[in-house]
Amino acid sequence: MILTRLLLYLGIFTLIGACATQHEIDDAPDQSNLWVGDSAEYRAISTQVYRAASMALPALIADETWSAIPYQTNTEILPPAIIMDIDQTLVNGVDFQLGHEPPFTAQKFDDWNASHVATPVPGAPEFVKLARASGVRVFFLTNRYCDATADGSCAQKVIAVQDLNEAGIPAEDADVSLAGERPNWGSEKKMRRDYIAEDFRVIMLFGDDLGDFIPCVRHRPVAPCTTGGTIANRYALTDEHAAYWGAGWYMLPNPMYGSWTSVR
C-alpha cells in the first residue's frame, strides 16, 4: 500500500515537473534573438569577421584585377568600392526583434527605428572607417522599402541614414540605396550591385543573407530572377562560390530571420 502511494505521488510530481518545463520552453523568448542580444559568442564572431576583412583589405585594394563580383570586367580602370548590407551587418536590430509582436510589417520597423537610437554590429564602425581612410568608397544596400511620396522624398531613406550615423558609421543619402528607390530596384540586390559596378571595382561584399552575395536564392523569384531558391540549390551555389568566402565575401551571423527561413 505504501509503495503504491509513493509511486502515485512520484508520478504526479513527475507530471507536474514535465508540464512546468514544457510551459517554460513555450513561453521562453526566441533563443536565436537571445543569442544575438546576449551571447559573447555573437560579439566574438562579428569582431572576427571584421578583423579578417581588415587584414585582407590592403591586398584586395592593390590587386587591380580583383573583384568580389565574379563577372565584373574592366576592373583595372575603376576605383575600389565595398558594398555592405545594413541590418544585422552594420546596424544591430536585435532589440526590435526582441520587442516586436508578429506579424512583421515595414511600418512597425520604420516606426521603431525612427524612435530608437541604433547600435552597431561589433567591429563594423572601425572597419568602415579603415576602408574609407584607405581610399575605398563604401556603399550601403538595404532591402528596407522606399515608399516615396509625390515629391520623390523617401522617409525610409532618412531613417536608414540616421541609423547608420547613430551607430557610428557616417553616411549620406548618396551612400545608401533602398529597395523600390528606382523602378528596377527590388529586393533582389543584384540590380543595385551591378549599378555600382559600372563605375567602381567592387572589392568586398558584406551581408547577413545569401542574397547579399548571390542572386536568385529567395524562395519567391524576384526580377530579374525567374526561378526561386531551394535548400539544395542554395547549398550548391554556396559551394560553387567557395573561393570567395572569407576572401572578398564576408557573412555576418543572423539566426533571427532571412531568406533561408522560407526555402524548402
ChimeraX attribute file (.defattr): number of C-alpha atoms within 10 A of each C-alpha:
attribute: neighborCount
match mode: 1-to-1
recipient: residues
	/A:1	6
	/A:2	7
	/A:3	8
	/A:4	9
	/A:5	10
	/A:6	11
	/A:7	12
	/A:8	12
	/A:9	12
	/A:10	12
	/A:11	12
	/A:12	12
	/A:13	12
	/A:14	12
	/A:15	12
	/A:16	12
	/A:17	12
	/A:18	12
	/A:19	12
	/A:20	12
	/A:21	11
	/A:22	12
	/A:23	11
	/A:24	11
	/A:25	11
	/A:26	10
	/A:27	8
	/A:28	10
	/A:29	12
	/A:30	13
	/A:31	11
	/A:32	16
	/A:33	20
	/A:34	16
	/A:35	17
	/A:36	21
	/A:37	17
	/A:38	12
	/A:39	11
	/A:40	10
	/A:41	11
	/A:42	18
	/A:43	17
	/A:44	12
	/A:45	15
	/A:46	20
	/A:47	19
	/A:48	15
	/A:49	20
	/A:50	23
	/A:51	16
	/A:52	13
	/A:53	21
	/A:54	16
	/A:55	10
	/A:56	15
	/A:57	20
	/A:58	12
	/A:59	11
	/A:60	20
	/A:61	22
	/A:62	10
	/A:63	12
	/A:64	17
	/A:65	15
	/A:66	21
	/A:67	25
	/A:68	20
	/A:69	21
	/A:70	10
	/A:71	7
	/A:72	16
	/A:73	15
	/A:74	14
	/A:75	20
	/A:76	14
	/A:77	12
	/A:78	15
	/A:79	17
	/A:80	26
	/A:81	25
	/A:82	22
	/A:83	26
	/A:84	23
	/A:85	24
	/A:86	26
	/A:87	23
	/A:88	21
	/A:89	24
	/A:90	30
	/A:91	24
	/A:92	20
	/A:93	23
	/A:94	20
	/A:95	16
	/A:96	15
	/A:97	19
	/A:98	15
	/A:99	10
	/A:100	13
	/A:101	10
	/A:102	8
	/A:103	6
	/A:104	10
	/A:105	10
	/A:106	11
	/A:107	11
	/A:108	15
	/A:109	16
	/A:110	16
	/A:111	12
	/A:112	16
	/A:113	18
	/A:114	17
	/A:115	9
	/A:116	12
	/A:117	13
	/A:118	21
	/A:119	18
	/A:120	22
	/A:121	22
	/A:122	21
	/A:123	20
	/A:124	21
	/A:125	19
	/A:126	15
	/A:127	20
	/A:128	22
	/A:129	15
	/A:130	14
	/A:131	20
	/A:132	13
	/A:133	10
	/A:134	13
	/A:135	12
	/A:136	21
	/A:137	18
	/A:138	19
	/A:139	21
	/A:140	23
	/A:141	21
	/A:142	20
	/A:143	18
	/A:144	21
	/A:145	21
	/A:146	22
	/A:147	16
	/A:148	15
	/A:149	9
	/A:150	7
	/A:151	6
	/A:152	10
	/A:153	13
	/A:154	16
	/A:155	15
	/A:156	23
	/A:157	22
	/A:158	15
	/A:159	17
	/A:160	27
	/A:161	22
	/A:162	20
	/A:163	26
	/A:164	24
	/A:165	19
	/A:166	17
	/A:167	19
	/A:168	18
	/A:169	19
	/A:170	15
	/A:171	18
	/A:172	15
	/A:173	12
	/A:174	9
	/A:175	14
	/A:176	21
	/A:177	24
	/A:178	23
	/A:179	20
	/A:180	16
	/A:181	19
	/A:182	12
	/A:183	7
	/A:184	13
	/A:185	21
	/A:186	20
	/A:187	20
	/A:188	23
	/A:189	25
	/A:190	21
	/A:191	16
	/A:192	19
	/A:193	18
	/A:194	15
	/A:195	12
	/A:196	16
	/A:197	23
	/A:198	14
	/A:199	15
	/A:200	22
	/A:201	28
	/A:202	31
	/A:203	27
	/A:204	27
	/A:205	24
	/A:206	24
	/A:207	24
	/A:208	23
	/A:209	22
	/A:210	18
	/A:211	19
	/A:212	24
	/A:213	27
	/A:214	16
	/A:215	19
	/A:216	23
	/A:217	27
	/A:218	25
	/A:219	17
	/A:220	16
	/A:221	16
	/A:222	17
	/A:223	16
	/A:224	14
	/A:225	15
	/A:226	9
	/A:227	14
	/A:228	16
	/A:229	22
	/A:230	18
	/A:231	15
	/A:232	10
	/A:233	14
	/A:234	20
	/A:235	12
	/A:236	12
	/A:237	15
	/A:238	15
	/A:239	12
	/A:240	10
	/A:241	13
	/A:242	12
	/A:243	11
	/A:244	18
	/A:245	14
	/A:246	14
	/A:247	17
	/A:248	21
	/A:249	21
	/A:250	22
	/A:251	19
	/A:252	21
	/A:253	17
	/A:254	19
	/A:255	15
	/A:256	18
	/A:257	14
	/A:258	13
	/A:259	15
	/A:260	18
	/A:261	12
	/A:262	13
	/A:263	16
	/A:264	9
